[in-house]
Amino acid sequence: KVFWMDVRPTHFLSLSVSSDLLTGRLTLIGFQTQIPRLHTLLDGALAAKGLVKDKGAEARIESWAGLNFKESPPIESTIVKGVAPFHAQPPTIKLLVEPFIGKPRYTEDEEGNINYHDLNLFQNVVQNQPIANAVPPVPGRPGRDVFGRMMAAGEANQLPVQCGAGAVFDEQQGKYFAAHSGYVVFEDHRLRVEKIYEIRGSVDLSVGHVNFISDVVVHG
């Protein structure tokens, strides 16, 4: 959105603000006046709106000295910057094992051959094995727009990770452990360990090699 223009036979200047109010940009066409005059025009326009040039803007404008603006293409430069708010981050986890995702994870050898027999759908875990680290929440920080007005930080609206069947949380260590052998599933902010692997249909090439540490049930 353009909030200031200076249009004369010698030049066209405009100042605009981005829709998120985090940057102010200068557009300059055909300017034939000295750089100090440009500073004076910009400072007056910015001050009228309560804006202050970005720290790097002074140096960028000074670098234009000696430029033939009449023959050069239009110049666009960011001269005002706000500070974007940092939105709060909810508590989450960092998995220490590969969870079940229902899709093959094919491996490739050094010669580029893909092993289609081992689907690697999950990673076996044993009882008392650490399966995830707790990641604490991160508070948000407010920002400010180019006019100096505060921009509120968003709140974390995601539920914390819950322990499902087969998973236990040790608050002192900040870790999740497997309560029994099986494979890890993490979905809908819930961590669990399944001790039974069910195969729908017959065990054929589409199932691949089944390497599971616990019980396997085949529904043929």
C-alpha positions as CSV (number, residue, x, y, z in Angstrom):
1,K,0.0,0.0,0.0
2,V,1.5,3.3,-1.1
3,F,1.3,6.0,1.7
4,W,3.5,8.7,0.1
5,M,4.4,9.9,-3.3
6,D,6.5,12.8,-4.6
7,V,5.9,13.3,-8.4
8,R,7.8,16.0,-10.2
9,P,9.3,16.5,-13.7
10,T,12.6,15.5,-12.3
11,H,11.6,12.4,-10.5
12,F,9.0,9.9,-9.1
13,L,9.3,8.8,-5.5
14,S,7.0,6.6,-3.6
15,L,6.9,4.8,-0.2
16,S,4.8,1.8,0.3
17,V,4.2,-0.7,3.2
18,S,3.8,-4.4,2.7
19,S,0.4,-6.1,3.6
20,D,2.0,-7.6,6.7
21,L,3.2,-4.2,7.8
22,L,6.8,-5.5,8.3
23,T,8.6,-3.7,5.5
24,G,8.5,-0.3,3.9
25,R,9.8,0.1,0.4
26,L,11.1,3.0,-1.7
27,T,10.5,3.2,-5.4
28,L,12.6,5.7,-7.3
29,I,12.4,6.6,-11.0
30,G,14.4,9.3,-12.8
31,F,15.7,11.0,-9.8
32,Q,18.0,14.0,-10.8
33,T,18.7,15.6,-7.5
34,Q,21.6,15.1,-5.1
35,I,21.6,12.3,-2.6
36,P,21.3,14.7,0.4
37,R,18.1,16.0,-1.1
38,L,16.8,12.4,-1.3
39,H,17.6,11.9,2.4
40,T,15.7,15.1,3.2
41,L,12.6,14.1,1.3
42,L,12.5,10.5,2.7
43,D,13.2,11.6,6.3
44,G,10.4,14.1,6.1
45,A,7.9,11.6,4.6
46,L,8.9,8.8,7.1
47,A,8.8,11.2,10.1
48,A,5.2,12.2,9.2
49,K,4.2,8.6,9.6
50,G,6.3,7.9,12.6
51,L,8.8,5.7,10.7
52,V,12.6,5.6,10.9
53,K,14.9,4.3,8.2
54,D,16.4,0.9,8.6
55,K,20.0,0.8,9.8
56,G,21.2,-0.4,6.4
57,A,19.1,2.0,4.4
58,E,21.5,4.9,4.9
59,A,24.4,3.0,3.3
60,R,22.3,1.7,0.5
61,I,21.1,5.2,-0.4
62,E,24.6,6.6,-0.2
63,S,25.8,3.8,-2.6
64,W,23.5,5.4,-5.3
65,A,25.7,8.5,-5.5
66,G,26.8,9.1,-9.0
67,L,24.1,6.8,-10.5
68,N,22.4,8.2,-13.6
69,F,18.8,7.7,-12.4
70,K,17.4,9.2,-15.5
71,E,18.8,6.4,-17.6
72,S,18.7,3.6,-15.0
73,P,15.7,1.3,-14.5
74,P,13.4,2.0,-11.5
75,I,15.1,1.3,-8.1
76,E,13.2,-0.5,-5.4
77,S,14.7,-0.9,-2.0
78,T,13.5,-1.8,1.5
79,I,14.2,1.2,3.8
80,V,12.1,0.4,6.8
81,K,11.8,-3.0,8.6
82,G,9.6,-4.2,11.4
83,V,10.2,-7.2,13.6
84,A,8.0,-10.2,13.0
85,P,6.5,-11.8,16.2
86,F,7.7,-15.2,17.1
87,H,4.7,-17.4,17.8
88,A,4.7,-19.7,20.8
89,Q,5.7,-23.3,20.1
90,P,3.9,-26.1,21.9
91,P,5.6,-29.0,23.7
92,T,6.5,-31.8,21.3
93,I,8.9,-34.7,21.1
94,K,12.0,-35.8,19.1
95,L,11.7,-39.4,18.1
96,L,14.8,-41.6,18.7
97,V,13.5,-44.4,16.5
98,E,11.8,-44.7,13.2
99,P,8.0,-44.9,13.8
100,F,5.5,-46.9,11.8
101,I,4.2,-44.8,8.9
102,G,2.5,-47.5,6.7
103,K,4.8,-46.8,3.7
104,P,7.9,-48.7,2.7
105,R,11.3,-47.2,3.4
106,Y,13.4,-48.9,0.7
107,T,17.2,-49.0,1.1
108,E,19.8,-48.7,-1.6
109,D,23.3,-50.4,-1.6
110,E,26.5,-48.8,-2.7
111,E,25.9,-49.9,-6.3
112,G,22.5,-48.2,-6.4
113,N,20.5,-51.4,-6.2
114,I,17.2,-51.0,-4.3
115,N,16.1,-53.7,-1.9
116,Y,12.4,-54.2,-2.4
117,H,12.2,-57.2,-0.1
118,D,12.8,-55.3,3.2
119,L,10.1,-52.7,3.5
120,N,11.4,-51.3,6.8
121,L,8.0,-50.2,7.8
122,F,9.1,-49.8,11.4
123,Q,12.0,-50.2,13.8
124,N,11.9,-52.8,16.5
125,V,12.2,-51.5,20.1
126,V,12.6,-53.5,23.3
127,Q,11.2,-52.9,26.8
128,N,12.7,-49.9,28.6
129,Q,14.3,-48.6,25.4
130,P,14.2,-44.8,25.1
131,I,12.0,-43.9,22.1
132,A,11.6,-40.1,22.3
133,N,12.9,-37.0,24.0
134,A,10.5,-34.4,25.3
135,V,10.9,-31.0,23.7
136,P,9.6,-28.3,26.1
137,P,7.3,-25.5,24.9
138,V,8.9,-22.2,23.6
139,P,7.2,-19.0,24.7
140,G,6.3,-16.5,22.0
141,R,7.8,-13.0,21.6
142,P,5.8,-10.0,20.4
143,G,7.0,-8.1,17.4
144,R,6.5,-4.6,16.0
145,D,5.3,-3.3,12.7
146,V,7.0,-0.5,10.7
147,F,5.0,2.1,12.6
148,G,6.3,0.8,15.9
149,R,3.0,-0.8,17.0
150,M,3.3,-4.0,18.9
151,M,2.4,-7.2,17.0
152,A,1.1,-9.9,19.4
153,A,2.7,-13.3,19.3
154,G,0.3,-16.3,18.6
155,E,-0.4,-18.7,21.4
156,A,0.4,-22.4,21.1
157,N,-2.9,-24.2,20.5
158,Q,-1.6,-27.7,20.0
159,L,-2.2,-30.3,22.6
160,P,0.9,-31.7,24.4
161,V,2.0,-35.2,23.5
162,Q,0.1,-37.9,25.3
163,C,1.3,-41.4,26.3
164,G,-0.7,-44.2,24.7
165,A,-0.5,-47.9,25.3
166,G,3.0,-49.3,25.7
167,A,4.7,-45.9,26.2
168,V,5.7,-44.3,29.5
169,F,7.1,-40.9,30.3
170,D,9.9,-40.2,32.8
171,E,9.5,-36.6,33.8
172,Q,12.9,-36.4,35.6
173,Q,14.8,-37.6,32.5
174,G,12.4,-35.9,30.0
175,K,12.2,-39.1,28.0
176,Y,9.6,-41.5,26.7
177,F,10.3,-45.3,27.1
178,A,8.8,-48.4,25.6
179,A,6.8,-50.4,28.3
180,H,7.2,-53.5,26.2
181,S,8.8,-54.7,22.9
182,G,7.2,-53.8,19.7
183,Y,7.1,-50.9,17.2
184,V,6.5,-47.2,17.7
185,V,3.5,-45.3,16.4
186,F,3.1,-41.5,16.7
187,E,-0.1,-40.0,15.5
188,D,-2.6,-37.4,16.7
189,H,-0.1,-36.2,19.3
190,R,-0.1,-39.6,20.9
191,L,2.9,-41.9,21.3
192,R,2.3,-45.6,21.7
193,V,4.1,-48.9,21.3
194,E,2.3,-51.7,19.5
195,K,3.3,-55.3,20.5
196,I,1.3,-57.0,17.7
197,Y,1.9,-56.6,14.0
198,E,-1.1,-57.4,12.0
199,I,-1.0,-58.4,8.3
200,R,-4.2,-58.0,6.3
201,G,-4.2,-60.8,3.6
202,S,-1.5,-63.3,2.7
203,V,2.2,-63.0,3.3
204,D,3.5,-62.4,-0.2
205,L,5.9,-60.1,-2.0
206,S,3.7,-57.1,-1.3
207,V,4.3,-57.7,2.5
208,G,8.0,-58.2,2.1
209,H,10.2,-59.7,4.8
210,V,8.6,-59.5,8.2
211,N,11.3,-58.8,10.9
212,F,9.3,-58.2,14.0
213,I,10.5,-58.7,17.6
214,S,7.1,-59.5,19.0
215,D,3.8,-61.2,17.8
216,V,2.6,-61.3,14.2
217,V,-1.0,-62.0,13.3
218,V,-1.8,-62.8,9.7
219,H,-5.4,-62.3,8.5
220,G,-5.3,-64.5,5.4
